[in-house]
Amino acid sequence: MNEENVYSGFPQENERALENVLRPGSFAEFIGRPSTIQNLKTWIEGAKLRREALDHILFSGPPGLGKTTLAYIIANELQVNIKPTSGPALTRPRDLVGLLTNLQRGDILFIDEIHRLDVRVEEYLYTAMEDFFISIIIDPGPHSRSIKMDLNRFTLIGATTREGLLAPPLRSRFQILERLDFYTTEELRQIVWNSARTLGIGIEDEAAVLIASRCRGTPRVANRFLRR
């Protein structure tokens, strides 16, 4: 069974709404990943003490394991804005420039499927991530010139299911790398229970264990099974 199509009859917009309803809003609500959570708490506390933007973060791992959820939790914990986008959506450099120039100090730019960035767009990220400026080409041609634009210090959070496809110059600019692996059956049972309670669905423990054991270690799949 394809994980992305496990509930093919579920309208896409309703699926997104379901994920938003069930998404934990804080580390306290997040189940599993104790090592990752502790690391993130430490880095966030350090950034707060220094009054600086959090270091850039790359989350990698299979789909449906909480990469987007963690990005939003980080924004909540830091009390900053998060601007979400995806690699396929950034087709031209100016798409990225528009996002970068509108970020406030400490804001988070979240790029899902970052491995699918167009190479022209990706190159703009290099100086933006490392030195917080971009160079914009004016009047391309024999008399072209560039204008340097300083950016507010921000945090880039990238999410990828194919870390091996990231260009080395991009990957090397992430100071924090976290690999997310599949959940245990017990962790998924807790997630199913919490989701059922949030949705007002009564569920027996045996049913929760059954769902947890059949969703291949993935909370997103568990929540879809719960709605079937």
SULZI-V738651 format. One record per run of one state. SS is the DSSP state (H for helix, E for strand, C for the rest). FROM is the first residue (numbers start at 0). TO is the last residue. If there is no record, write none. Layout:
SS;FROM;TO + SS;FROM;TO
This chain:
C;0;1 + H;2;4 + C;5;10 + H;11;21 + C;22;25 + H;26;28 + C;29;32 + H;33;49 + C;50;55 + E;56;59 + C;60;65 + H;66;77 + C;78;80 + E;81;85 + H;86;88 + C;89;91 + H;92;99 + C;100;106 + E;107;111 + C;112;112 + H;113;115 + C;116;117 + H;118;130 + C;131;131 + E;132;137 + C;138;143 + E;144;149 + C;150;153 + E;154;159 + C;160;161 + H;162;164 + C;165;166 + H;167;170 + C;171;174 + E;175;178 + C;179;183 + H;184;198 + C;199;203 + H;204;213 + C;214;217 + H;218;226 + C;227;227
